[in-house]
Amino acid sequence: MDLKNNLELTYLFISHDLSVVQCVSDHVLVMYLGKVVELGCVDDVYHRPRHPYTQAPLASRPSNPDEKIERPPLVGDPPNPINPPSGCRFRTRCAYSESVCERVEPLLTAQDTTASHCAACHMVIPGSGHSRAAGVRPLV
């Protein structure tokens, strides 16, 4: 952190250790099976995750009593990365998957007016901080 701050360095830091990523990073890019599913500043992604895949590993961290985000668990095994599912690659493990997820690959789109927080999910409610609840129409 001293090198980063004193020398104004930029790092490309790749890790599965969410605590270290949060400590070291200003911006976070989350990938699933080789596709970007979420991108944003570290505070937005960690405190207001928009993609169900981002929510799942964050749920495995020690709980923070101040966080009120509902995070669904991961289900099933990851698909074969050599032959990924059609549409959304995460759909086979997603609690919110609907038929559009099988047919159409979601685009990485801005989820706020500043365009600093993006997610690739048909079921994201802009500004909600989580994926849609039952009864809300998908954004397609």
C-alpha positions, -999 to 999 in steps of 0.1 A, spaced: 0 0 0 29 23 7 44 17 -28 10 23 -43 4 55 -25 39 70 -25 47 61 -61 12 65 -75 14 30 -89 -14 11 -106 -17 -26 -100 -35 -54 -118 -42 -76 -88 -57 -111 -94 -69 -131 -64 -97 -152 -50 -90 -138 -15 -119 -113 -11 -104 -97 20 -71 -89 4 -88 -76 -28 -110 -53 -7 -79 -40 12 -57 -35 -18 -81 -24 -46 -99 7 -55 -119 -10 -83 -130 -46 -87 -138 -67 -117 -156 -100 -110 -155 -128 -136 -173 -161 -139 -162 -187 -165 -141 -161 -183 -168 -134 -186 -170 -102 -166 -202 -102 -145 -196 -71 -124 -174 -41 -123 -172 -11 -100 -154 7 -72 -146 -16 -43 -172 -1 -19 -201 -5 -44 -192 -41 -54 -186 -52 -18 -215 -34 -1 -241 -33 -30 -233 -63 -52 -256 -65 -82 -248 -98 -98 -259 -131 -80 -224 -146 -86 -208 -116 -68 -233 -119 -40 -225 -156 -33 -188 -154 -24 -194 -123 -4 -219 -143 16 -192 -167 26 -172 -140 43 -176 -134 81 -208 -114 86 -210 -77 91 -240 -67 113 -243 -34 94 -249 -52 60 -285 -59 52 -280 -75 17 -298 -108 10 -273 -131 -7 -286 -164 -22 -263 -194 -19 -246 -210 -49 -263 -242 -60 -249 -271 -81 -215 -275 -96 -198 -251 -120 -203 -260 -156 -175 -272 -178 -156 -240 -189 -147 -257 -222 -184 -260 -231 -202 -232 -211 -240 -229 -210 -257 -208 -236 -269 -173 -226 -258 -163 -191 -230 -186 -180 -241 -184 -144 -277 -194 -151 -273 -231 -141 -264 -220 -106 -285 -189 -102 -315 -187 -79 -331 -160 -102 -326 -176 -136 -355 -174 -161 -359 -184 -197 -343 -152 -210 -311 -162 -192 -308 -193 -213 -314 -175 -246 -296 -142 -243 -261 -135 -230 -265 -105 -207 -244 -74 -215 -223 -55 -190 -244 -24 -184 -242 5 -160 -265 2 -130 -264 38 -118 -264 72 -132 -226 76 -129 -219 45 -149 -193 35 -123 -210 2 -113 -218 -23 -140 -233 -58 -140 -241 -84 -167 -274 -98 -155 -310 -97 -169 -324 -97 -133 -307 -67 -118 -329 -39 -105 -309 -6 -111 -300 10 -78 -314 -18 -56 -281 -33 -45 -293 -68 -52 -310 -90 -78 -347 -88 -83 -372 -103 -60 -401 -126 -71 -427 -108 -91 -404 -82 -106 -401 -83 -144 -366 -90 -159 -348 -61 -176 -344 -72 -212 
